[in-house]
Amino acid sequence: MEDRYVKERERARIPDEYKWDLTDVCSSDEAWMDAKRKLMTDLPAIAAFGGKLEESPDQLLRCLTLLDSLRKECTRLACYASMKSDLDTRDAKYLAMDQEMGQLSSDLSSLSSYIEPEILRIGADTIGRFIEQEPKLVTYRHIFDDILRKKMHTGTEGEERIIAEANLMADSPLSINTVFSNADFPFPEITLEDGSSVRLDPAAFNLHRRSPVREDREKVITAYLGKMNEFRRTFGAQLAAEVRKNIFFTRARCYGSCLERALDTFNIPTAVYENLIKGAHNHLATLHRYLLLRRKLLGLKELHYYDLYAPIVKELDLNYTYEEAVELVLASLLPLGREYQKVAQRALSDRWIDVYHNDGKRSGAYSNGSVYDAHPYMLLNYNGKYDDVSTLTHELGHTMHSYLSNRSQPFALSHYSIFVAEVASTFNEALLLDYMLGAEKRDEVRLSLLGNYLDNARATVFRQVQFAEFELKIHRVAEEGTALTGDLLNTLYSELAGEYYGHDRGICVVDEDIQSEWAYIPHFYYNFYVYQYATSFAASAAISERVLAGDDEAVAGYLNLLSSGGSDYPIEQLKKIGIDMTTSQPLDATMTRMNQIMNEMEAIAGRLGIFQ
């Protein structure tokens, strides 16, 4: 069934029930201004503890308690401003509010920059005695351990203040890219085969590249990425600035590489990243088998990159209204218990979600669970396809993770690592697929659903590892002193895409326009983020298999993981539920699962006579 609001672009015409209600974060813009002024007045109080932390356990506790309070309020106001800005990136008012909070966050970091150096001076033995004398400090034990672990990467109080002040400009590349990509970029217009005209903003691009009409898919990719290529110098300057920023902080923190600094935030060995890339290359035969199967299912003599998002069952273009998506997602979550399902119901019906695209709205989707005393929020650009149903449950996974962490952990330990964040989201996707397959007996639909799983595995594992390898390459090139230009970024990206997709082997034609696809990916501004999609997909596949088999201990372990926040390092959190990400086993198991699904799809295709 078609969703009537999918093609609506005027926000005022979309009913409020499909929009965020941000009053749980802040009641109004005026209240935000009052709170911001109060925060500005309160910030200097944190500086009064400078030089006094080693005096007593009480001094240390009072300082950390105040820091938590200030960070919590700063986060609340920053989230309100950024979420308001995301609804219309063209609105200068909320963009300015967002930038103002960036200034205040930097001020707080600068004013509190003495804390880690002082904790290092206090030392592990005295910290241990302090915890014995003041049991409330036990909340911060993991934080103390982490600070002490990173001693060699922590500067003097003066150096830490300079590094904190540098954060004022740290988000500039991302901010510029977000505004340019979503508001100021001259989106191309094309005429589809049916004669209709389409303006290819990010939501329309995402929708129409999945068209069952091949000529339209080619037009969409060519027009959109071709236009991005025209601005490759601008996009290249933005990404180069992001990489230079990372190099600055890497050198300031005395790390050997940008990768090492990024992963050390959560104590993840660089070997996990490097082995993931090696593992993906070792399993390219599985990716190529999938691509050849897709070519056969589409009935093509030659598969092109623009064919990767097309529905594999041509006559079957499944559409779901948002209400239908909600019903499917809720039903799929039953294996996690009624309480989990009950909270999910609230998330899906109480205006925690901004559902549809409107002009100027930020592209893509996300969940923001950073406001500790409020519920999480989700941003979607719902297009009514199965991918969008999957995206809904994906973001709901993040939301439930944040909800459970915020209610189970003190503020200081509530923020979980990105490494485990994507476990919750991809776990939900696995539950959705299992539910859909259990309810669907038609071969054509089952073929489509299984194909969607493979599409998702391709996008979440191989595509994200390709991105991760590109991100590593551009940082290493820059660390060696080579300037990053749009042309160089095109070359590096094109070479990698050709290798992954078997261009020279005739597996999939990587067309020339794909060289600028890097400019479309905002995650390259998230400091080595993307590899975690692949690691999380592998981890969640292993966990979901046990949960769906009816293993009650697996359910309890998984919910404990979601409730554990940042109380331990992510590698250790996953080991507690039987997943060791320092080995190749999770990725190997995922490849086995992909090949099993391809076996089933080939059997279905044989019954349907598709390969004849």
C-alpha positions in Angstrom: 0.0 0.0 0.0 1.3 3.5 -0.9 2.0 5.9 2.0 0.3 9.2 1.2 3.0 11.3 3.0 6.1 9.8 1.4 6.1 12.3 -1.4 5.0 15.3 0.6 7.7 17.9 0.9 5.9 20.7 2.8 6.4 20.1 6.5 3.3 22.0 7.5 1.1 19.5 5.6 2.5 16.5 7.5 0.3 15.7 10.6 1.9 16.3 14.0 1.6 12.6 15.0 4.5 12.0 12.5 6.7 14.7 14.0 9.0 14.9 17.0 7.6 16.4 20.2 10.8 18.0 21.5 9.1 19.5 24.6 10.4 16.6 26.7 13.9 18.0 26.0 13.0 21.7 26.2 9.6 23.4 26.4 10.3 26.2 23.9 13.0 28.2 22.2 12.5 30.9 24.9 13.1 28.3 27.7 16.2 27.1 25.8 17.6 30.7 25.8 16.9 31.0 29.5 18.6 27.7 30.2 21.6 28.6 28.1 22.1 31.9 29.9 21.9 30.0 33.3 24.4 27.4 32.0 26.8 30.2 31.0 26.6 31.5 34.5 27.1 28.1 36.1 30.0 26.9 34.0 32.8 28.8 35.9 32.0 26.9 39.1 33.8 23.9 37.8 37.1 25.8 37.6 37.0 26.4 41.4 38.0 22.8 42.0 41.3 23.2 40.1 44.3 22.2 42.1 42.1 20.8 44.9 41.1 17.3 43.8 43.8 15.5 45.8 42.8 17.2 49.0 40.0 14.7 49.9 37.6 12.2 48.5 34.8 14.7 49.1 36.5 17.3 46.9 36.9 14.8 44.1 33.3 13.6 44.3 31.9 17.2 44.4 33.9 18.1 41.3 32.8 15.0 39.3 29.2 15.4 40.4 29.2 19.0 39.3 30.9 18.1 36.0 28.2 15.5 35.4 25.5 18.1 36.0 27.0 20.6 33.6 27.7 18.0 30.9 24.1 16.7 31.2 22.7 20.2 30.8 25.1 21.1 28.0 24.1 17.9 26.2 20.4 18.6 26.6 20.6 22.1 25.1 22.9 20.9 22.3 20.6 18.1 21.4 17.6 20.4 21.3 19.4 22.9 19.0 20.8 20.2 16.7 17.5 18.3 16.3 15.7 21.6 15.6 18.4 22.4 13.0 18.1 18.9 11.4 14.4 19.5 10.6 15.4 22.4 8.3 19.1 22.8 7.7 18.4 26.0 5.9 17.1 27.8 9.0 19.9 30.1 10.3 18.3 30.4 13.7 18.8 26.8 14.8 22.1 26.5 13.0 23.3 29.5 15.2 21.9 27.9 18.3 23.7 24.7 17.5 27.0 26.6 16.9 26.5 28.4 20.2 26.3 25.1 22.0 29.5 24.1 20.3 31.1 27.1 21.9 29.7 26.3 25.4 30.8 22.6 25.1 34.3 23.8 24.2 34.2 26.3 27.2 33.2 23.4 29.6 36.0 21.2 28.2 38.5 24.0 28.7 37.3 24.9 32.2 37.5 21.3 33.3 40.7 20.4 31.4 42.6 20.1 34.7 40.7 17.1 35.9 42.4 14.3 34.1 46.0 15.6 34.7 45.1 16.0 38.5 43.7 12.5 38.6 46.9 11.2 37.1 48.9 13.1 39.8 46.7 11.6 42.5 47.6 8.1 41.2 46.0 4.7 41.4 46.8 3.9 45.0 45.3 7.2 46.4 42.3 6.8 44.1 41.8 3.4 45.6 41.9 4.8 49.1 39.5 7.6 48.2 37.0 5.0 46.9 37.2 3.1 50.2 36.6 6.3 52.2 33.8 7.6 49.9 31.8 4.7 48.4 29.9 7.1 46.1 33.2 7.4 44.1 32.8 3.7 43.0 30.6 5.1 40.2 33.7 6.5 38.6 36.0 3.5 39.1 35.9 2.5 35.4 36.5 6.2 34.4 39.5 6.4 36.8 40.9 3.2 35.3 40.5 4.6 31.8 42.2 7.9 32.6 45.1 6.1 34.2 45.3 3.7 31.3 45.8 6.6 28.9 48.4 8.4 31.0 51.0 8.7 28.2 48.4 10.4 26.0 47.3 13.0 28.5 49.1 16.4 28.6 49.8 18.9 31.3 47.0 21.2 32.5 48.1 23.9 30.1 48.3 21.5 27.2 44.9 20.0 28.0 43.4 23.5 28.0 44.8 24.2 24.6 43.4 20.8 23.2 40.0 21.6 24.8 40.0 25.0 23.2 40.8 23.4 19.8 37.5 21.5 20.1 35.8 24.9 19.3 36.7 24.4 15.6 36.7 20.6 15.6 33.2 20.2 14.3 33.6 22.7 11.5 34.2 20.2 8.6 31.1 18.2 9.6 29.0 21.3 10.1 29.9 22.7 6.7 29.4 19.4 5.0 26.0 18.9 6.6 24.7 22.4 5.5 26.2 22.2 2.1 25.0 18.6 1.4 21.5 19.1 2.7 20.6 22.7 2.1 22.9 24.5 -0.4 23.9 21.8 -2.8 22.2 22.3 -6.2 20.3 19.1 -6.4 19.8 18.0 -10.0 16.5 17.4 -11.7 15.7 14.5 -14.0 12.8 13.2 -16.0 11.9 9.6 -15.4 10.7 7.1 -18.0 7.1 7.8 -17.1 7.6 11.5 -17.9 7.5 12.7 -14.3 10.2 15.2 -13.1 12.1 14.5 -9.9 14.4 16.8 -7.9 17.1 14.6 -6.5 17.5 15.7 -3.0 19.1 13.0 -0.7 15.7 11.4 0.1 14.6 11.2 -3.5 18.0 9.9 -4.5 17.7 7.1 -2.0 14.2 6.3 -3.2 14.7 6.4 -7.0 18.1 4.6 -7.1 15.9 1.6 -6.0 13.6 1.9 -9.0 12.6 -1.3 -10.9 13.1 0.7 -14.1 16.8 0.3 -15.1 17.0 3.4 -17.2 15.7 5.5 -14.2 18.3 3.9 -11.9 21.1 4.8 -14.3 19.8 8.4 -14.7 19.6 8.8 -10.9 23.1 7.6 -10.2 24.6 9.5 -13.1 22.8 12.8 -12.3 23.3 12.8 -8.6 26.9 11.6 -8.3 27.8 13.4 -11.5 26.7 16.7 -9.8 28.7 15.8 -6.8 31.7 15.3 -9.0 31.3 18.8 -10.3 31.8 19.9 -6.7 34.6 17.4 -5.9 37.0 20.3 -5.0 34.6 21.7 -2.4 33.8 18.3 -1.0 37.4 17.4 -1.1 38.4 20.5 0.9 35.8 19.6 3.5 37.0 16.0 3.9 40.6 17.1 3.9 39.9 19.5 6.7 38.3 16.7 8.7 41.4 14.5 8.2 43.8 17.4 9.1 41.8 17.9 12.3 42.2 14.2 13.2 46.0 14.5 12.5 46.2 17.5 14.9 44.5 15.7 17.8 46.6 12.5 17.1 49.8 14.5 17.3 48.6 16.5 20.3 47.8 13.2 22.1 51.1 11.5 21.1 49.5 8.6 19.2 51.3 6.9 16.3 48.4 7.2 13.9 44.8 8.6 13.6 43.5 5.0 13.6 45.3 4.2 16.9 43.9 7.4 18.6 40.3 6.8 17.4 40.2 3.2 18.5 42.0 3.8 21.8 39.0 5.9 23.0 37.4 2.6 23.9 40.5 0.4 24.2 40.0 -1.4 21.0 43.1 -2.9 19.4 44.0 -1.6 15.9 44.3 -5.3 14.9 40.5 -5.5 15.1 40.2 -2.9 12.4 43.0 -4.2 10.3 41.9 -7.9 10.6 38.4 -6.9 9.5 39.7 -5.4 6.3 41.9 -8.5 5.7 38.9 -10.7 6.5 36.7 -8.9 4.0 39.3 -9.4 1.3 39.5 -13.1 2.2 35.8 -13.4 1.7 35.4 -11.4 -1.5 34.3 -14.6 -3.2 31.1 -14.5 -1.1 30.4 -10.9 -2.2 31.1 -11.9 -5.8 28.8 -14.9 -5.6 26.1 -12.5 -4.3 26.7 -10.1 -7.2 26.5 -12.9 -9.8 23.3 -14.2 -8.2 21.8 -10.7 -8.3 22.7 -10.4 -12.0 21.0 -13.7 -12.8 17.9 -12.8 -10.7 17.6 -9.5 -12.5 18.0 -11.2 -15.9 21.0 -9.0 -16.9 23.9 -9.8 -19.1 26.0 -7.3 -17.3 25.5 -6.0 -13.7 26.3 -2.4 -13.1 26.8 -0.6 -9.8 23.5 1.3 -10.4 21.7 -2.1 -10.3 22.7 -2.9 -6.7 19.6 -1.3 -5.1 17.0 -2.6 -7.6 14.3 -5.0 -6.3 15.5 -8.5 -7.3 11.9 -9.6 -8.0 11.0 -7.2 -10.8 7.2 -7.5 -10.6 7.3 -7.4 -6.8 7.6 -3.8 -5.5 6.7 -4.1 -1.9 5.3 -1.0 -0.2 4.5 -0.4 3.4 2.7 2.4 5.1 4.3 3.7 8.2 1.4 2.2 10.3 2.1 -1.2 8.7 5.8 -0.8 9.4 5.1 -0.2 13.1 2.9 -3.3 13.3 5.6 -5.5 11.7 8.4 -4.1 13.9 6.5 -4.5 17.1 5.5 -8.1 16.3 9.1 -9.0 15.4 10.4 -7.9 18.9 8.3 -10.4 20.8 11.3 -12.7 21.4 12.8 -10.0 23.7 9.8 -10.1 26.1 6.7 -8.0 26.8 8.5 -5.3 28.8 10.9 -4.5 25.9 8.0 -4.6 23.5 5.9 -2.2 25.7 8.6 0.4 25.7 9.1 0.0 21.9 5.4 0.6 21.5 5.8 4.0 23.3 8.7 4.9 21.1 6.6 4.2 18.0 3.5 6.0 19.1 4.3 8.8 21.4 6.1 11.2 19.0 9.6 10.0 19.6 10.1 9.9 15.8 10.2 12.4 13.0 9.0 10.2 10.2 8.8 11.8 6.8 11.2 13.9 4.7 10.5 17.6 4.1 12.5 20.2 2.2 15.7 21.1 4.0 15.5 18.2 6.4 18.7 16.3 7.2 19.1 13.2 5.1 19.4 9.7 6.4 18.3 8.4 9.8 19.5 8.4 13.3 18.6 7.8 17.0 19.6 10.4 19.6 19.6 9.0 23.1 22.0 11.5 24.6 19.5 13.5 26.7 19.7 11.5 29.9 16.5 12.7 31.6 14.3 12.4 28.5 13.5 9.6 26.2 15.5 9.1 22.9 14.4 10.5 19.6 14.6 9.1 16.1 14.9 10.9 12.8 13.7 9.1 9.6 13.1 9.9 6.0 10.5 7.2 5.5 10.0 6.2 1.8 7.6 3.2 2.3 9.9 0.4 1.1 11.0 -2.7 3.0 14.4 -1.0 3.5 12.6 1.8 5.4 10.8 -0.7 7.6 14.3 -2.2 8.3 15.7 1.3 9.0 12.8 1.9 11.5 13.7 -1.2 13.5 17.4 -0.4 13.1 17.0 3.0 14.7 14.6 1.6 17.3 17.4 -0.7 18.4 19.6 2.3 19.1 16.7 3.9 20.9 16.0 0.9 23.2 19.8 0.7 23.9 19.8 4.3 25.0 16.6 3.9 27.0 17.9 0.9 28.9 21.3 2.3 29.5 20.0 5.7 30.7 17.7 4.0 33.2 20.2 1.4 34.4 23.4 3.4 34.7 24.4 6.7 36.3 24.9 9.5 33.9 28.7 9.1 34.0 28.4 5.6 32.7 25.3 5.8 30.5 27.1 6.6 27.2 27.9 3.3 25.5 30.6 3.0 22.8 29.8 3.1 19.1 31.4 -0.4 18.9 28.4 -1.9 20.7 25.9 0.6 19.5 25.4 -1.0 16.1 24.9 -4.4 17.7 21.5 -3.3 19.0 20.4 -1.9 15.6 21.4 -4.8 13.4 20.1 -7.3 16.0 16.6 -5.7 15.5 17.0 -6.1 11.7 17.7 -9.8 12.2 14.5 -10.2 14.3 12.5 -8.4 11.7 13.7 -10.7 8.9 13.0 -13.8 10.9 9.4 -12.6 11.6 8.8 -11.7 8.0 10.1 -15.1 6.8 8.0 -16.9 9.4 4.8 -15.1 8.3 5.4 -15.3 4.5 4.9 -18.4 2.5 4.9 -17.0 -1.1 8.1 -17.9 -2.9 8.3 -14.5 -4.6 8.1 -12.6 -1.4 10.5 -14.9 0.4 12.9 -14.5 -2.4 12.6 -10.7 -2.0 13.1 -10.9 1.8 16.1 -13.2 1.5 17.5 -10.9 -1.1 17.0 -8.0 1.2 19.0 -9.7 3.8 21.9 -10.2 1.3 21.6 -6.6 0.2 21.8 -5.5 3.8 24.8 -7.8 4.5 26.5 -6.5 1.4 25.8 -2.9 2.5 26.6 -3.4 6.2 29.6 -5.7 5.9 31.4 -5.3 2.6 30.3 -1.7 1.8 31.2 -0.5 5.2 34.5 -2.3 5.2 35.2 -0.7 1.8 34.4 2.6 3.4 36.7 1.7 6.4 39.6 0.9 4.1 39.1 4.1 2.2 39.0 6.1 5.4 42.2 4.4 6.6 43.9 5.0 3.2 43.1 8.8 3.1 44.4 9.2 6.7 47.6 7.4 5.9 48.1 9.4 2.7 47.6 12.6 4.6 49.8 11.4 7.5 52.6 10.9 4.9 52.2 14.5 3.9 50.2 14.1 0.6 47.5 16.7 0.1 44.0 15.3 -0.2 42.2 16.8 -3.2 38.9 15.9 -4.8 40.7 14.3 -7.7 42.9 12.1 -5.5 39.9 11.1 -3.4 38.1 10.1 -6.6 41.0 8.0 -7.6 41.4 6.2 -4.3 37.7 5.5 -4.0 37.3 4.3 -7.6 40.2 1.9 -7.2 38.8 0.4 -4.0 35.3 0.1 -5.4 36.6 -1.7 -8.5 38.5 -4.2 -6.3 35.6 -5.0 -4.0 33.1 -5.3 -6.8 35.3 -7.2 -9.2 35.2 -4.6 -12.0 38.2 -6.0 -13.8 36.9 -9.6 -13.5 33.6 -8.7 -15.0 31.6 -9.3 -11.8 30.1 -5.8 -11.6 30.8 -2.7 -13.7 31.8 0.2 -11.4 30.8 3.1 -13.6 32.8 6.3 -13.8 30.3 8.3 -11.8 30.9 6.1 -8.7 34.3 7.7 -8.2 32.6 10.6 -6.4 30.4 8.5 -4.1 32.7 9.3 -1.2 31.3 12.8 -1.2 27.8 11.4 -0.4 28.9 9.6 2.8 28.6 11.8 5.9 30.1 9.0 8.1 33.6 9.9 6.9 33.3 12.9 9.3 32.7 10.6 12.3 36.4 9.5 13.0 36.7 5.9 12.0 33.0 5.1 12.7 32.0 2.9 9.7 33.9 -0.3 10.5 31.7 -0.8 13.5 28.7 -1.5 11.3 30.5 -4.6 10.0 31.7 -5.8 13.4 28.3 -5.2 15.0 26.5 -7.0 12.2 28.7 -10.0 12.7 28.2 -9.9 16.5 24.5 -9.4 16.4 24.1 -12.2 13.9 25.6 -14.6 16.4 23.5 -13.3 19.3 20.2 -13.2 17.4 20.7 -16.8 16.2 20.7 -17.9 19.9 17.8 -15.7 20.9 15.6 -16.9 18.0 16.5 -20.5 19.0 14.7 -19.8 22.3 17.8 -19.5 24.5 16.5 -17.6 27.5 20.1 -17.0 28.8 20.9 -15.3 25.5 17.9 -13.0 25.9 19.0 -12.1 29.4 22.6 -11.6 28.4 21.6 -9.4 25.5 19.3 -7.2 27.6 22.1 -6.9 30.2 24.4 -5.7 27.4 21.9 -3.0 26.4 21.6 -2.0 30.0 25.4 -1.9 30.7 26.0 1.5 29.0 29.7 2.5 29.2 30.4 0.5 32.4 33.1 -1.6 30.7 35.2 -1.7 27.5 33.1 -2.9 24.5 35.4 -5.9 23.7 34.8 -7.1 27.2 31.1 -6.4 27.1 30.7 -8.6 24.1 32.9 -11.3 25.6 30.5 -11.6 28.5 27.8 -12.8 26.1 30.1 -15.1 24.2 31.3 -12.9 21.3 35.0 -12.4 20.8 35.6 -9.7 18.3 39.4 -10.1 18.4 39.0 -13.3 16.4 37.7 -13.9 12.8 35.0 -16.3 14.0 32.0 -13.7 14.0 32.8 -12.6 10.4 33.4 -16.2 9.2 30.0 -17.2 10.7 28.4 -14.3 8.9 29.8 -15.4 5.6 28.6 -18.9 6.2 25.1 -17.5 6.8 25.2 -15.5 3.6 26.1 -18.6 1.6 23.3 -20.6 3.2 20.8 -17.9 2.2 22.2 -17.9 -1.3 21.6 -21.6 -1.5 18.0 -21.2 -0.4 17.5 -18.3 -2.9 18.9 -20.4 -5.8 16.4 -23.2 -4.8 13.5 -20.8 -4.8 14.6 -19.3 -8.1 14.7 -22.8 -9.5 11.1 -23.5 -8.4 10.0 -20.2 -9.9 11.8 -21.0 -13.2 13.7 -17.7 -13.0 17.0 -19.2 -14.2 15.5 -20.9 -17.3 
